[in-house]
Amino acid sequence: MTDVFLGVIAAAVLVMAVIQVAAVVFATRAARRLDRLADRLEQDVRPIVVSLRALTADAARATAVAAAQVERADQLFTDLTQRVEQTLNAVQDTLIAPAKEGVAWLSGLKAVLAAFRDARGGTRSRRAGVEDDEALFIG
């Protein structure tokens, strides 16, 4: 009976050895296959990486150009604002100040004419004003 057990043990060890050899062969094939897949993936990804590098370089250049353009536009608007302000100040100094002076002269002339008119016909208008006020008085 010990011989039977020894035979069963030997058969089991033989089956286990075959299974282990098969597992090692399968693992080796899988490793080779994964290595080939990794090589193929690397070859397929390499052009994409190159394209991404070129794309980021182009984006960096475009960003630099856009920043320069924005700076130029900012300078342009700053200059334009200063020139408009200078123009408005010149218009104010050239037109508005003399216009105010002219209005002051006209107001003075109007006051002088009103004074002459009041001096010439002042007695008549004062008497008429007093009579008008008396008619309105209730008492």
Backbone bond lengths (Angstrom), bond angles and torsions (degrees), N, CA, C in turn:
res aa  C-N    CA-C-N  psi(-1)  N-CA   C-N-CA  omega(-1)  CA-C   N-CA-C  phi
1 M - - - 1.403 - - 1.535 110.29 -
2 T 1.275 115.71 -30.04 1.444 119.01 175.44 1.519 110.64 -67.00
3 D 1.333 116.00 -31.00 1.449 118.00 178.81 1.532 110.17 -68.32
4 V 1.297 117.33 -34.02 1.459 121.54 179.33 1.537 108.34 -68.06
5 F 1.328 114.60 -44.50 1.470 117.41 179.52 1.524 111.60 -64.44
6 L 1.321 114.64 -38.24 1.459 117.89 178.01 1.534 109.85 -66.12
7 G 1.328 118.41 -38.09 1.465 122.02 177.29 1.515 111.12 -64.53
8 V 1.353 116.59 -41.29 1.468 120.61 179.39 1.528 109.51 -66.35
9 I 1.319 116.12 -40.62 1.464 120.05 179.17 1.530 109.70 -64.57
10 A 1.308 117.84 -43.29 1.458 122.06 -179.64 1.535 110.11 -63.30
11 A 1.335 116.60 -43.34 1.458 120.44 178.90 1.526 110.33 -62.81
12 A 1.320 117.11 -41.63 1.462 121.33 179.96 1.520 110.44 -64.64
13 V 1.323 116.90 -41.48 1.465 120.47 179.05 1.525 109.53 -65.22
14 L 1.335 117.21 -39.72 1.454 121.37 178.59 1.523 110.70 -63.73
15 V 1.324 118.58 -43.57 1.469 122.86 178.24 1.528 109.74 -62.70
16 M 1.328 116.79 -42.59 1.468 120.62 179.65 1.527 110.47 -64.76
17 A 1.329 117.68 -39.93 1.462 120.94 179.46 1.525 109.99 -64.98
18 V 1.340 117.38 -41.96 1.466 121.14 178.98 1.532 109.68 -63.14
19 I 1.324 115.53 -43.53 1.476 119.39 179.93 1.526 110.08 -63.63
20 Q 1.318 118.43 -41.12 1.466 121.16 179.76 1.524 110.87 -66.23
21 V 1.331 117.74 -41.62 1.466 120.53 178.14 1.527 109.21 -63.36
22 A 1.326 116.53 -43.15 1.470 120.17 179.10 1.526 110.25 -62.77
23 A 1.338 117.04 -39.71 1.466 120.53 179.08 1.519 110.68 -64.93
24 V 1.339 117.67 -40.39 1.465 120.95 178.79 1.529 110.09 -65.78
25 V 1.326 118.11 -42.82 1.469 121.76 178.46 1.530 109.72 -62.74
26 F 1.328 116.83 -45.14 1.472 120.89 179.27 1.523 110.84 -62.70
27 A 1.331 117.36 -42.54 1.464 121.02 179.18 1.520 110.70 -64.79
28 T 1.339 117.93 -38.33 1.464 121.09 178.56 1.530 110.56 -64.94
29 R 1.338 116.40 -44.67 1.475 119.89 177.71 1.537 110.86 -62.00
30 A 1.320 115.95 -42.12 1.467 119.63 179.72 1.524 110.71 -64.40
31 A 1.327 117.15 -39.28 1.466 120.57 178.58 1.523 110.70 -64.42
32 R 1.342 117.58 -43.16 1.469 120.64 177.64 1.521 110.75 -62.34
33 R 1.314 115.09 -42.66 1.461 119.92 -179.41 1.532 110.60 -63.77
34 L 1.317 116.14 -43.45 1.463 119.97 177.43 1.521 111.17 -64.07
35 D 1.324 117.54 -36.85 1.458 120.96 178.42 1.530 110.47 -64.54
36 R 1.341 116.54 -44.10 1.467 119.89 177.70 1.539 110.67 -64.14
37 L 1.328 115.87 -40.51 1.467 119.68 178.63 1.522 110.80 -63.75
38 A 1.320 116.82 -40.90 1.465 120.22 178.12 1.523 110.78 -64.64
39 D 1.332 117.55 -41.28 1.469 120.21 177.61 1.524 111.44 -62.10
40 R 1.324 116.22 -44.09 1.460 120.53 179.90 1.532 110.28 -64.89
41 L 1.322 116.18 -41.90 1.463 120.22 178.98 1.521 110.32 -63.94
42 E 1.311 116.81 -40.22 1.462 120.42 178.17 1.521 111.22 -63.53
43 Q 1.319 116.77 -41.09 1.465 120.33 178.22 1.523 111.26 -67.06
44 D 1.332 117.13 -36.15 1.465 120.01 179.58 1.529 111.45 -73.86
45 V 1.319 117.12 -32.74 1.464 121.04 -175.71 1.527 111.40 -82.97
46 R 1.327 117.77 -26.32 1.468 121.24 -177.05 1.528 112.29 -55.58
47 P 1.337 121.16 -47.11 1.476 119.56 177.81 1.533 112.40 -64.28
48 I 1.312 116.10 -32.82 1.470 118.97 178.40 1.522 110.22 -66.02
49 V 1.335 116.19 -41.44 1.468 120.22 178.87 1.526 109.89 -64.77
50 V 1.325 116.98 -41.25 1.467 120.45 178.00 1.527 109.89 -62.67
51 S 1.320 116.44 -43.23 1.469 120.12 178.79 1.522 110.92 -63.97
52 L 1.322 116.78 -40.16 1.468 119.51 178.46 1.524 111.20 -64.68
53 R 1.320 116.70 -38.97 1.471 119.26 177.69 1.526 110.49 -63.77
54 A 1.331 116.11 -44.27 1.474 119.50 178.44 1.526 110.41 -64.19
55 L 1.322 116.27 -39.18 1.461 120.56 179.43 1.519 111.25 -64.12
56 T 1.328 117.31 -43.42 1.467 119.35 179.19 1.522 111.21 -67.79
57 A 1.339 117.31 -34.98 1.466 119.49 176.39 1.531 110.26 -65.44
58 D 1.333 116.83 -42.77 1.474 120.15 177.34 1.525 111.11 -63.81
59 A 1.326 115.95 -40.66 1.472 119.56 178.81 1.524 110.76 -64.22
60 A 1.313 116.73 -38.70 1.470 119.63 178.09 1.525 110.62 -64.94
61 R 1.340 116.38 -42.51 1.464 119.50 177.32 1.527 111.20 -63.70
62 A 1.334 116.24 -43.57 1.471 119.93 -180.00 1.520 110.70 -63.40
63 T 1.310 116.46 -38.64 1.465 120.11 178.44 1.524 110.42 -64.63
64 A 1.322 116.53 -41.80 1.466 119.71 178.78 1.523 111.14 -64.09
65 V 1.335 116.37 -41.78 1.469 120.06 178.64 1.528 110.54 -65.43
66 A 1.331 116.43 -42.43 1.469 119.95 179.20 1.528 110.60 -63.58
67 A 1.317 117.00 -40.93 1.470 119.80 178.40 1.524 110.35 -63.07
68 A 1.328 116.91 -40.18 1.464 119.99 178.17 1.529 110.71 -65.13
69 Q 1.327 116.74 -40.95 1.470 120.28 178.67 1.525 111.39 -64.44
70 V 1.318 116.37 -40.99 1.470 119.67 178.16 1.524 110.13 -64.00
71 E 1.319 116.61 -39.66 1.467 120.45 177.49 1.527 110.60 -63.50
72 R 1.335 116.58 -41.76 1.467 119.95 178.11 1.531 110.82 -64.88
73 A 1.328 116.70 -42.49 1.471 120.03 178.68 1.524 110.48 -63.30
74 D 1.320 116.69 -40.10 1.462 120.36 178.33 1.523 110.19 -62.47
75 Q 1.325 116.91 -43.94 1.460 120.74 178.56 1.529 110.70 -64.23
76 L 1.329 116.39 -39.67 1.463 120.87 178.70 1.530 110.90 -61.42
77 F 1.334 116.50 -46.95 1.460 119.15 179.94 1.525 111.97 -68.12
78 T 1.315 116.92 -33.74 1.463 119.48 176.04 1.519 110.18 -63.79
79 D 1.340 116.95 -46.36 1.458 120.45 178.02 1.525 111.27 -62.67
80 L 1.331 116.41 -42.46 1.462 120.73 179.69 1.522 110.82 -61.64
81 T 1.329 116.72 -43.15 1.462 120.84 179.22 1.525 110.58 -62.27
82 Q 1.329 116.73 -42.80 1.469 119.61 179.18 1.525 111.25 -64.39
83 R 1.325 116.69 -40.65 1.463 119.37 -179.58 1.529 111.52 -68.02
84 V 1.324 116.73 -39.76 1.469 119.49 177.41 1.527 109.84 -63.43
85 E 1.328 115.71 -41.94 1.466 119.09 179.00 1.528 111.01 -63.48
86 Q 1.334 116.46 -42.22 1.463 119.76 177.67 1.528 110.91 -63.61
87 T 1.321 116.71 -40.38 1.465 120.82 179.21 1.519 110.94 -64.22
88 L 1.342 116.39 -44.34 1.463 119.28 178.81 1.523 111.48 -64.41
89 N 1.319 117.14 -38.18 1.466 119.51 176.68 1.529 110.77 -64.99
90 A 1.325 116.66 -40.26 1.466 119.70 178.60 1.527 110.58 -65.08
91 V 1.336 116.54 -41.62 1.473 120.10 177.85 1.517 109.89 -62.51
92 Q 1.321 116.07 -42.48 1.461 119.45 -179.71 1.521 110.66 -63.85
93 D 1.331 116.14 -43.88 1.464 119.06 179.88 1.523 111.63 -68.19
94 T 1.332 116.87 -35.06 1.462 120.54 -175.10 1.525 112.82 -83.16
95 L 1.325 117.99 -39.40 1.456 120.53 -173.39 1.526 113.70 -107.33
96 I 1.299 116.62 -47.27 1.469 118.90 -170.74 1.527 111.33 -72.64
97 A 1.319 117.63 -43.85 1.471 118.75 179.88 1.534 111.36 -61.27
98 P 1.346 119.76 -48.24 1.470 118.29 176.02 1.527 112.59 -63.71
99 A 1.334 116.90 -33.42 1.466 118.75 178.67 1.524 109.99 -65.06
100 K 1.318 117.44 -41.41 1.472 120.10 176.90 1.527 110.61 -62.45
101 E 1.323 115.22 -40.40 1.466 119.04 178.45 1.524 110.32 -64.85
102 G 1.338 116.58 -39.62 1.466 120.59 177.76 1.519 111.15 -64.95
103 V 1.331 117.00 -40.78 1.464 120.09 177.58 1.524 109.81 -63.43
104 A 1.319 117.01 -38.54 1.472 119.95 178.16 1.527 110.22 -63.76
105 W 1.334 116.88 -42.79 1.463 119.92 177.35 1.517 111.08 -61.97
106 L 1.330 117.58 -43.26 1.467 120.78 179.21 1.523 111.05 -64.13
107 S 1.328 117.31 -39.82 1.472 119.96 177.38 1.520 110.74 -63.29
108 G 1.329 116.21 -41.32 1.473 119.78 177.50 1.512 111.39 -63.63
109 L 1.337 117.52 -43.78 1.457 122.06 178.59 1.520 110.94 -62.60
110 K 1.326 115.84 -40.60 1.462 120.71 178.07 1.524 110.80 -63.05
111 A 1.331 115.41 -41.30 1.469 119.28 178.50 1.520 110.94 -65.37
112 V 1.336 117.18 -40.13 1.469 120.47 178.52 1.524 110.29 -64.53
113 L 1.323 117.50 -44.79 1.459 120.92 178.86 1.521 111.19 -63.91
114 A 1.324 116.51 -39.70 1.463 119.65 177.96 1.529 110.39 -64.74
115 A 1.336 116.68 -37.72 1.468 120.35 178.86 1.526 110.41 -66.06
116 F 1.341 117.98 -42.55 1.466 120.95 177.84 1.517 110.72 -64.56
117 R 1.306 117.22 -40.95 1.452 121.07 -179.49 1.538 110.21 -65.36
118 D 1.334 116.25 -43.31 1.468 119.48 178.36 1.524 111.38 -65.36
119 A 1.319 116.56 -36.74 1.464 120.20 -179.23 1.533 110.15 -69.22
120 R 1.289 117.87 -36.58 1.445 121.59 -178.11 1.524 111.95 -75.98
121 G 1.287 120.08 -42.38 1.454 121.81 -176.60 1.510 111.66 -121.43
122 G 1.306 118.49 29.23 1.449 122.19 -174.43 1.505 113.87 -72.08
123 T 1.334 119.93 -33.28 1.458 121.57 -176.20 1.511 110.16 -69.85
124 R 1.308 117.34 -40.15 1.465 119.96 -179.96 1.522 110.99 -65.99
125 S 1.297 116.20 -42.26 1.464 117.72 -176.58 1.517 111.19 -72.29
126 R 1.350 117.33 -29.81 1.465 119.04 179.31 1.530 110.32 -70.25
127 R 1.330 116.87 -41.50 1.454 120.01 -179.30 1.520 110.27 -65.70
128 A 1.312 117.53 -41.51 1.456 120.77 179.72 1.515 109.89 -65.42
129 G 1.311 117.74 -36.10 1.460 121.47 179.34 1.516 110.89 -67.36
130 V 1.347 118.28 -38.36 1.461 121.55 -179.97 1.518 109.35 -68.04
131 E 1.329 117.98 -42.82 1.450 121.10 179.25 1.521 111.20 -63.41
132 D 1.324 116.66 -38.94 1.462 119.93 178.36 1.516 110.72 -65.12
133 D 1.320 117.14 -36.93 1.469 120.45 -179.78 1.530 110.81 -69.30
134 E 1.354 118.08 -37.03 1.446 120.83 -179.91 1.520 111.36 -66.87
135 A 1.322 118.61 -33.89 1.444 121.86 179.36 1.521 111.72 -67.45
136 L 1.287 117.16 -27.63 1.453 121.72 -178.93 1.531 112.63 -86.51
137 F 1.329 117.87 -12.83 1.457 121.08 -175.86 1.523 110.15 -77.15
138 I 1.325 116.08 130.85 1.470 120.90 178.19 1.524 107.09 -109.46
139 G 1.269 118.21 121.72 1.441 115.66 -178.89 1.460 117.53 -174.76
